[in-house]
Amino acid sequence: MGWENYIYSKTFDFYLILPMKSGTITASWIFTYFDFQTYTRKLDTNTEFANPAISTVHSFYLPPEVSDHKIIMTARNPYDRFLSRFLFTWTKETQPTPEDFNEHITTSIEKLNPMYIIPDGINPTYIIHLETLYEDYMKIPFVKESNLNKSGVLNEILEKRINENRFKVDKEKFLTERNKELIYGFMKNQFQLFGYEK
């Protein structure tokens, strides 16, 4: 039946969901401090093991035996996330063009690219928006009261730009009204879930 991964802190009884290209590298550093770990579960035997690496886990799996999951989730404006993911996966040496992005959008929608999909039924307790990082982290009591925050280290980490894409582009030329309309139609539930405007 395969394997599934999920991120969880036994210390604070919270699950962590890190959609790709939504501030996941920084969040993985921070939440490792709070004892979050990856749990890999073998579904046919229901056995699992833990490891501390969480930065590469972008799973939406939650243990079904738990009826009320307390979830922390990172988020980013879906338009920016779509463009950032495209630039991250661009492997050619040439500068990507708006036409390349147009093709990527069309292909992703046609193939229902799972990197852009967040399944229904995910109801986060706390959302950490990439645009308001420190403000959102302060809404989580165990983060706000931690030495990591009180020492000023948390804010220092959040002010750094980590894992930027190697290609810089003019967003307006890529995120045209046509493309934004397509992205909105494909990711509408994320605009609603995370409180972003169309």
C-alpha positions as CSV (number, residue, x, y, z in Angstrom):
1,M,0.0,0.0,0.0
2,G,3.0,2.3,0.2
3,W,4.2,5.0,2.6
4,E,3.1,8.4,3.8
5,N,4.9,11.1,5.6
6,Y,3.7,13.7,8.1
7,I,5.3,16.2,10.3
8,Y,4.3,16.3,14.0
9,S,5.5,17.6,17.4
10,K,4.7,15.3,20.3
11,T,5.8,18.0,22.6
12,F,3.2,20.5,21.4
13,D,0.7,18.1,19.8
14,F,0.6,20.0,16.5
15,Y,0.9,18.8,12.9
16,L,2.9,20.9,10.4
17,I,2.0,21.2,6.6
18,L,4.6,22.8,4.3
19,P,3.3,23.3,0.8
20,M,6.2,23.7,-1.6
21,K,7.5,27.2,-2.3
22,S,5.6,28.8,0.7
23,G,8.5,29.6,3.0
24,T,9.1,25.9,3.8
25,I,12.9,26.1,4.3
26,T,12.7,28.8,7.0
27,A,9.8,27.1,8.6
28,S,11.5,23.8,8.8
29,W,14.5,25.4,10.6
30,I,12.2,27.1,13.1
31,F,9.9,24.2,13.8
32,T,12.8,21.7,14.3
33,Y,13.6,23.9,17.3
34,F,10.1,22.9,18.7
35,D,10.6,19.2,18.3
36,F,8.8,18.7,15.0
37,Q,9.9,15.6,13.2
38,T,8.9,13.7,10.1
39,Y,7.1,10.4,10.7
40,T,7.1,7.9,7.9
41,R,4.2,5.4,8.1
42,K,4.0,2.1,6.2
43,L,0.3,1.9,5.4
44,D,-0.2,-1.8,5.1
45,T,1.3,-2.6,8.6
46,N,0.6,0.8,10.2
47,T,4.2,0.9,11.4
48,E,6.3,4.1,11.4
49,F,9.6,5.6,12.2
50,A,10.7,9.2,12.9
51,N,13.6,11.3,11.7
52,P,14.4,15.0,12.3
53,A,14.5,16.1,8.6
54,I,11.4,18.0,7.6
55,S,12.4,20.5,5.0
56,T,11.7,18.2,2.0
57,V,8.3,16.9,3.2
58,H,5.4,18.5,1.4
59,S,2.8,15.9,2.3
60,F,-0.9,16.6,3.2
61,Y,-1.3,13.2,4.9
62,L,-2.7,13.3,8.4
63,P,-3.1,10.2,10.6
64,P,-6.7,9.1,10.2
65,E,-7.0,7.7,13.7
66,V,-6.8,11.3,15.1
67,S,-10.2,13.0,14.9
68,D,-9.2,16.6,15.5
69,H,-5.8,17.6,14.0
70,K,-4.2,20.8,15.3
71,I,-2.4,22.1,12.2
72,I,0.1,24.8,11.5
73,M,0.5,25.5,7.8
74,T,2.7,27.8,5.7
75,A,1.1,29.8,2.9
76,R,2.0,32.2,0.1
77,N,0.0,34.2,-2.4
78,P,-1.0,31.6,-5.0
79,Y,0.1,33.8,-7.9
80,D,3.6,34.3,-6.5
81,R,3.8,30.6,-5.4
82,F,2.9,29.4,-8.9
83,L,5.6,31.7,-10.5
84,S,8.2,30.8,-7.9
85,R,7.6,27.1,-8.4
86,F,8.0,27.5,-12.2
87,L,11.3,29.4,-11.7
88,F,12.5,26.8,-9.2
89,T,12.0,24.0,-11.7
90,W,13.4,25.8,-14.7
91,T,16.5,23.7,-15.6
92,K,17.5,25.4,-18.8
93,E,20.5,27.8,-18.9
94,T,18.5,30.3,-20.9
95,Q,16.4,33.0,-19.2
96,P,12.7,31.8,-18.9
97,T,10.2,33.8,-20.9
98,P,6.5,34.7,-20.3
99,E,5.7,32.3,-23.1
100,D,7.5,29.5,-21.2
101,F,5.4,30.4,-18.2
102,N,2.2,30.3,-20.2
103,E,3.0,26.8,-21.4
104,H,3.8,25.7,-17.8
105,I,0.5,27.0,-16.6
106,T,-1.5,25.2,-19.3
107,T,0.4,21.9,-18.8
108,S,0.1,22.1,-15.0
109,I,-3.7,22.6,-15.1
110,E,-4.2,19.9,-17.8
111,K,-2.1,17.4,-15.8
112,L,-3.5,18.5,-12.4
113,N,0.1,19.1,-11.1
114,P,0.0,17.9,-7.5
115,M,2.6,20.5,-6.5
116,Y,-0.1,23.2,-6.8
117,I,-3.0,21.3,-5.3
118,I,-4.1,21.4,-1.6
119,P,-6.8,18.9,-0.9
120,D,-10.1,19.8,0.6
121,G,-10.6,19.1,4.3
122,I,-7.4,20.7,5.5
123,N,-8.4,23.2,8.3
124,P,-5.3,24.8,9.8
125,T,-5.4,26.2,13.3
126,Y,-2.6,28.7,12.5
127,I,-1.5,29.9,9.0
128,I,1.9,31.4,8.5
129,H,1.7,33.7,5.5
130,L,5.0,34.4,3.7
131,E,4.0,38.1,3.5
132,T,3.5,38.5,7.3
133,L,5.9,36.0,8.8
134,Y,6.7,37.4,12.2
135,E,3.2,38.6,12.9
136,D,1.8,35.2,12.1
137,Y,4.4,33.3,14.2
138,M,3.4,35.5,17.1
139,K,-0.1,34.1,17.0
140,I,1.3,30.7,18.0
141,P,1.6,30.7,21.8
142,F,4.5,28.3,22.2
143,V,6.5,30.2,19.6
144,K,5.7,33.6,21.1
145,E,6.8,32.5,24.6
146,S,9.9,30.7,23.4
147,N,13.5,31.7,24.0
148,L,14.0,31.6,20.3
149,N,11.6,34.6,20.0
150,K,12.5,36.4,23.2
151,S,16.2,36.3,22.3
152,G,15.5,38.1,19.0
153,V,16.9,35.2,17.0
154,L,13.5,34.3,15.5
155,N,13.0,37.8,14.0
156,E,16.6,37.8,12.8
157,I,16.0,34.5,10.9
158,L,12.8,35.7,9.4
159,E,14.4,38.9,8.1
160,K,16.8,36.8,6.0
161,R,15.9,35.8,2.4
162,I,16.5,32.1,2.1
163,N,16.3,29.9,-1.0
164,E,15.7,32.6,-3.6
165,N,15.3,31.5,-7.2
166,R,18.4,32.0,-9.4
167,F,16.3,33.7,-12.2
168,K,14.9,37.2,-11.7
169,V,11.9,38.1,-13.9
170,D,9.5,41.0,-14.3
171,K,6.4,39.6,-12.5
172,E,4.0,41.8,-14.4
173,K,5.1,40.3,-17.7
174,F,4.6,36.8,-16.3
175,L,1.5,37.3,-14.1
176,T,-0.7,38.7,-16.8
177,E,-4.5,39.0,-16.3
178,R,-4.9,35.9,-18.5
179,N,-2.5,33.9,-16.4
180,K,-3.8,35.2,-13.1
181,E,-7.3,34.2,-14.2
182,L,-6.1,30.7,-15.0
183,I,-4.2,30.3,-11.7
184,Y,-7.2,31.6,-9.7
185,G,-9.5,29.1,-11.3
186,F,-7.0,26.3,-10.6
187,M,-6.1,27.3,-7.0
188,K,-9.3,29.0,-5.9
189,N,-9.6,27.0,-2.7
190,Q,-6.2,28.3,-1.6
191,F,-7.3,31.9,-2.1
192,Q,-10.2,31.2,0.2
193,L,-8.4,29.0,2.7
194,F,-5.5,31.5,3.2
195,G,-7.4,34.7,2.8
196,Y,-5.8,36.0,-0.3
197,E,-7.7,38.3,-2.7
198,K,-8.2,37.5,-6.4
